[in-house]
Amino acid sequence: MKKYLRYKKYYKAIKESGLFDVKYYLFTYPDVRKMGVDPIKHYLKFGADEGRNPSDEFDTNFYLNTYSDVRESGVNPLAHYILYGKDEGRNTIKKLVQEIHKNGVKKTNQKIAKKVQKKIMNEELQQQEELQQLKELLKLKESLKLKLVPKKIRNSLIRKTVLPEIVDIQNTVLKDGSLFSANEDTNITIKLPSPSKYFKIVSSIVSDNQGATQIYYSENKNFSEERSVKFKSNEPHIGYITFESPIAYLRIDAINRDGKFDILCFDIIKVSSVRYEIAKDISILKRIKSQIDQNPYLVNKLFLSLKRYGLKRTINKVKTKIRKTKIRKTKIYSYIQPKLTGKIIKEIKRFRYKPLISIIMPVYNVDPKWLDLAIKSIGNQWYDNWELCIADDKSTNKNTVNYLKNINSPKIKIKFLEKNLNISGASNEALKLANGEYMALVDNDDEITPNALYEVVKAINNTGADFIYSDEDKITIDGSFCDPHFKPDFSPDWLLSCNYITHFSCFSKILIDKSGYFNSNYDGAQDYELFLRLTEQTNKIYHITKVLYHWRRIETSEASGNSEVKPESVNNGKKALESAMLRRNIKATVKNANARHFFKIEYDIVDNPLVSIIIAFKDKPELIKMCIESILNKSTYANYEILAISNDSRQKETFDEMDRLKVLDDRINIYEYNKPFNYSEINNFAVRSHACGGHIVLLNNDVEIISSKWIEEMLMHSQRKEIGCVGGKLYYPNDTIQHAGVVIGIGGVADHSHKFYDKNDFGYINRLNTIQNVSAVTGACLMVKTSIYKELGGLNETDFKVAFNDIDFCLRVLKLGYLNIYTPYAEAYHYESTSRGYEDTPDKIARFQQEMESFQKLHKDILMNGDPYYNPNLTLDRGDFSLR
């Protein structure tokens, strides 16, 4: 009866308040409309529990997650607000959004920070008190040391058990009142008072070891590395932890070597799942609080997320990002040596073509131990039809010479030069010793993997390649592997930016005879100069997506990162590119890029062609104003026209701005295309009906130009006969990367590479800052020849009305045989999805899903085989080039 009366009270209060918008509720939730029930009754019985909103001025999830007393009381949130919350000054999300518009982001941000601060104040005070207790324990260390005994111990300064029951002690001894580890396997196993999944841990473990204390957990004392966590030793620790199932036993490894240690405090407190979640949520709020003062853009994103998902889901989304970040940070490269199987042995025997591989190795004063390892790595090859051709470049190190003289193998040829010829000369002398059909390059202090020649010969048999290269890593002095370079398939424009091929390389004798041997004028960059010539003479270039080469990181090698090693290599690398431009009859200037060994080819603009810049927009006059004025104010290239296409604009302010822009500059042309929004159709209309330029730029209206030579930087590539689409480097308003090329396959479809990296970051192997080939670029800022655009019939109006039309277009351009390019020298801000919004309504989501399925169907080959300018060893979960 009481429940019924309370229900009637809530119903009456809601109905009379005017805060329940019946039309809003029925329109927003069509399932309620179809049922034909009273919407207020539905909200009271089901809607609030399902997180539905009674109007656009009241967010149910926000109210319940913000006010835990309401959530715990079980009172309907809207009824609570009407009866009590309004008088108590409680807020709804709508009021906070209105406050942003009224007071601005900065003031609202300050208010949010204060509210968040209040929420976490109690928790911080509690933790400060506990930390203070730990500090007092540290001060009392000499008089209050914890001694290991197999019983529960209590102390007045600690409000719970310091250690639960100790059930096992391994390799720990007590000497002169202190604990000592007898060996590296010291551990203490304890049994918890009662099994649980959620705990709060307050600990202080000090030791001679400056590393971490490792805690293992189990239900039955069967401990493993996979089920363990680490805390920093020699620092007080307070934290919450959860396990996948209730645990009863912990094993504490306080120290991992001989030495002295002491457990000042280890207080493990069972907590409820609610308490654990609250603690984690407070931790997330702290992270949010630390960011919003620095970045007003994040405040807008926060409120958008709060309005769309509510506080709980927003926090969960942040948790997910943090978890993924932690996973990325702990992902460590590990080289696993391949195994020779019976299947591979049979495959080698069945090779149709078994060429002799001549391995070219110039030697000069190398430490014999590195030379020995290099030669042994060649001797361990699965494929045995090889010869090693060594030319000693008049070494003055007697140990090097003696080692070479003691080699006695019919597969190894050695020539001792009478005078020093330097690296190119010695390499050419080694080439003269070679009888193989293919040549491979190995430095005298590096190693190749045992499967290296097998993979090369396999590729030759399968593809008929003239030039083969592989992925590589570095090997340290102690023999550990690090810094893998997982390369793209042949990227001619990235090769003009840097020698990304490096090692392991192998090429046919016919090809090098045609191209010419090493040129001593480019010593230090002799491989780079040779690769440029070799790749000019063949298109049969194959990339093996496996690490086949270990580049040794020693002081005399550039693998060490020492800029003083081979100082001539940078200048000679630049000279090699200048020679390539002359050889290819290309008018261009070679410049140093942002880092050592990276370059920029700056092509001369030919004939100053007209460029048609197409900007589709609907209302948002402030955006079209910003976009066009940034073009006018920043661009140094003058021969362009702007075609601004209004798509069903309605606002008077928009038409006023259109009138203003028409007379602002003769190059501005504004047209209307008032049909249902179809991005592909709008741009095709502009090109088909109005564009006069030889090159087209597709530009979003929410893009603001930064670099003054952005047109020149894109046009210098678009004018090249082999180039299709050209894309630039776009930033979010907070100066993080929004676009630096597109990687096909990320998330099952495609995504931008290096998203959210700092604008000044290098990215993976400096790819953020170098011109390179990519499979696709964003249509937010894309240049292409008008002839190519028309040849393809423009953007796909049928399958991709809104999403993926740019990527689909780029992939169709690739299929025509053109190359697409990303250039970091055309820079702009992109206020992504500001004009049309996010894909957040049922209709938009359904349309997006359909377009995604169409993309997967039309481009299943590249999705299956992988993006040629990425690498299968890298993750497809995100575009940060982290390991798979």
Disulfide bonds with the S-S distance in Angstrom:
none
